[in-house]
């Protein structure tokens, strides 16, 4: 009942988490190694939407409280924080910033799995990891599609290379298909981009352009968040 009330009343919710942070900070003054406080502070900051402060404290919690992973789950909470932040970055800061955040979330879930040495992911973590990986696939697909379109239409300084465009768009299709089940119901852009991608592939097929071969390194350069600038929104 208390959680439901906090969800509906933002002012009360903020006061609750601000008070929690004060209590955790006091606990750390008394015991700097308190795992409950180390994990609780960034969780409360996440609830307040202060993701920047939470990130630095999640790093501390993962470093100092990893031995309490079973019960306090510092890596899981840090992963969830990265995921929520990436969702927000997708619309505010662009695809590359979001992709970096989704990768970070995935790395933290993998690290938790390694620490616990579990045969499989618990149910709630399986759901989070599936959504994280779906967003990664969707954004990578978008980046590959954009690059392929630029080669097809000779845009953004790319040479006209329909064979390479065909190969890139086929790689993009794999990622759109991998993300479909989770992302299509969440983001209307999935369907728009899928239809545009299929129309482009059909045109290349009808023109009888065979796809060239792409190396894993070539694909990595395109989907790596550090490889270039965020593409402009698709209007095709």
C-alpha positions in Angstrom: 0.0 0.0 0.0 2.8 2.4 0.8 4.5 1.8 -2.5 1.3 2.4 -4.4 0.8 5.7 -2.5 4.3 6.8 -3.3 3.8 6.0 -7.0 0.7 8.2 -7.1 2.1 11.1 -5.0 5.4 12.4 -6.4 5.9 15.0 -3.6 5.6 12.4 -0.9 7.8 10.0 -2.9 10.5 12.6 -3.3 10.4 13.3 0.5 10.6 9.6 1.2 13.7 9.0 -0.9 15.4 12.2 0.2 14.9 11.1 3.8 16.2 7.6 2.9 19.4 9.1 1.4 19.9 11.1 4.6 19.5 8.0 6.7 21.9 6.0 4.5 24.5 8.8 4.7 24.2 8.8 8.5 24.7 5.0 8.5 27.9 5.4 6.4 29.2 7.9 8.9 28.8 5.3 11.6 29.9 2.4 9.4 31.6 3.3 6.1 31.4 -0.3 5.0 27.6 -0.6 5.4 26.6 -2.5 2.3 22.9 -1.6 2.8 23.7 2.1 2.8 26.2 1.8 -0.1 23.5 0.1 -2.3 20.6 2.1 -0.9 21.9 5.6 -1.7 22.1 5.1 -5.5 18.8 3.3 -5.6 17.2 6.2 -3.9 18.9 8.7 -6.2 17.6 6.6 -9.2 14.1 6.9 -7.7 14.5 10.7 -7.6 15.7 10.8 -11.2 19.2 11.9 -10.2 21.0 9.4 -12.5 24.3 11.2 -12.6 24.8 11.1 -8.9 23.4 7.5 -8.8 26.0 6.4 -11.4 29.0 7.3 -9.3 27.5 5.7 -6.2 26.5 2.5 -8.1 30.2 2.2 -9.0 31.1 2.4 -5.4 28.4 -0.1 -4.4 29.5 -2.6 -7.0 33.2 -2.3 -5.9 32.6 -2.5 -2.2 29.5 -4.6 -1.9 29.9 -7.3 -4.6 30.1 -10.0 -1.9 26.5 -9.1 -1.0 25.3 -9.6 -4.6 22.9 -12.4 -3.7 20.7 -10.3 -1.4 21.5 -6.6 -2.1 22.1 -7.0 -5.9 24.3 -4.0 -6.5 25.1 -5.0 -10.1 21.4 -5.6 -10.9 20.4 -2.2 -9.6 23.3 -0.6 -11.4 22.2 -2.3 -14.6 18.6 -1.2 -14.2 19.8 2.3 -13.6 21.8 2.2 -16.8 18.8 0.8 -18.7 16.4 3.5 -17.5 18.9 6.2 -18.2 19.4 4.8 -21.7 15.7 4.9 -22.4 15.6 8.6 -21.6 18.8 9.3 -23.6 17.3 7.7 -26.6 14.9 10.6 -27.1 17.0 13.4 -25.5 20.6 12.7 -26.4 20.4 10.4 -29.4 20.9 6.8 -30.4 24.6 6.5 -29.7 24.3 7.7 -26.2 21.4 5.3 -25.6 23.3 2.4 -27.2 26.3 3.0 -24.9 23.9 2.9 -21.9 22.2 -0.3 -23.0 25.6 -2.0 -23.5 26.6 -0.9 -20.0 23.4 -2.4 -18.6 24.1 -5.6 -20.3 27.7 -5.8 -19.1 26.5 -5.3 -15.5 24.0 -8.1 -15.8 26.6 -10.4 -17.2 29.0 -9.5 -14.3 26.3 -10.2 -11.7 25.7 -13.6 -13.4 29.4 -14.3 -13.3 29.7 -13.4 -9.6 26.8 -15.6 -8.6 27.7 -18.4 -10.9 24.1 -19.3 -11.5 23.1 -21.8 -14.2 20.6 -19.3 -15.6 19.3 -15.8 -15.0 16.5 -15.3 -12.4 13.1 -14.4 -13.9 13.2 -10.6 -13.3 16.8 -10.4 -14.7 15.9 -12.5 -17.7 13.1 -10.0 -18.6 15.5 -7.0 -18.1 18.3 -8.6 -20.1 15.9 -9.5 -22.9 14.7 -5.9 -23.2 18.2 -4.5 -23.0 19.4 -6.8 -25.8 16.4 -6.0 -27.9 17.1 -2.3 -27.7 20.7 -2.9 -28.6 19.6 -4.9 -31.7 17.1 -2.3 -32.7 19.5 0.6 -32.5 22.3 -1.4 -34.2 19.8 -2.2 -37.0 18.9 1.5 -37.3 22.6 2.4 -37.6 23.3 -0.2 -40.3 20.2 0.8 -42.2 21.2 4.5 -42.2 24.7 3.6 -43.4 23.3 1.4 -46.1 20.8 4.1 -47.2 23.7 6.6 -47.4 25.6 4.3 -49.7 22.6 3.6 -51.9 21.7 7.3 -52.3 25.3 8.7 -52.1 24.6 10.8 -49.0 26.8 12.2 -46.2 29.9 11.8 -48.2 29.5 8.1 -49.0 30.2 6.8 -52.4 27.4 5.2 -54.3 27.7 1.5 -53.6 24.4 -0.4 -54.0 26.1 -3.7 -53.4 27.4 -2.6 -50.0 24.1 -0.9 -49.3 22.4 -4.2 -49.9 24.7 -6.0 -47.5 24.3 -3.4 -44.8 20.5 -3.5 -45.0 20.5 -7.3 -44.8 22.5 -7.0 -41.6 20.1 -4.4 -40.4 17.1 -6.7 -41.1 18.6 -9.4 -38.8 18.7 -6.9 -36.0 15.2 -5.6 -36.6 13.9 -9.1 -36.6 15.7 -9.9 -33.4 14.2 -6.9 -31.7 10.7 -7.2 -33.1 8.9 -9.1 -30.4 9.9 -6.6 -27.6 10.4 -3.3 -29.4 7.6 -3.2 -31.9 4.9 -2.8 -29.2 7.0 -0.2 -27.4 8.2 2.1 -30.2 6.1 3.1 -33.2 9.4 3.9 -35.0 10.1 0.2 -35.3 7.3 -0.4 -37.8 8.0 2.7 -39.8 11.7 1.8 -40.1 10.9 -1.8 -40.9 8.6 -0.9 -43.8 11.2 1.6 -45.1 14.0 -1.0 -44.8 11.9 -3.6 -46.7 11.1 -1.2 -49.4 14.7 -0.4 -49.9 15.7 -4.0 -49.9 13.0 -4.8 -52.5 14.3 -2.0 -54.8 17.8 -3.3 -54.6 16.6 -6.8 -55.3 14.6 -5.7 -58.3 17.6 -3.8 -59.6 19.6 -7.1 -59.3 22.3 -5.7 -57.0 23.9 -8.6 -55.1 25.1 -7.9 -51.6 28.8 -7.5 -51.1 30.7 -9.3 -48.3 31.1 -7.4 -45.0 33.6 -8.3 -42.3 32.8 -8.4 -38.6 35.2 -5.4 -38.1 33.3 -3.3 -40.7 30.0 -4.0 -39.0 31.6 -3.2 -35.6 32.8 0.2 -36.8 29.2 1.1 -37.7 27.5 -0.1 -34.6 30.1 0.9 -32.1 28.9 4.0 -30.2 32.3 5.7 -30.5 32.5 5.2 -34.3 30.6 8.4 -35.4 27.8 10.9 -34.9 24.2 10.1 -34.2 22.2 9.8 -37.5 19.4 12.3 -38.2 15.9 11.1 -37.6 14.5 9.0 -40.6 11.9 10.7 -42.7 11.9 8.2 -45.5 
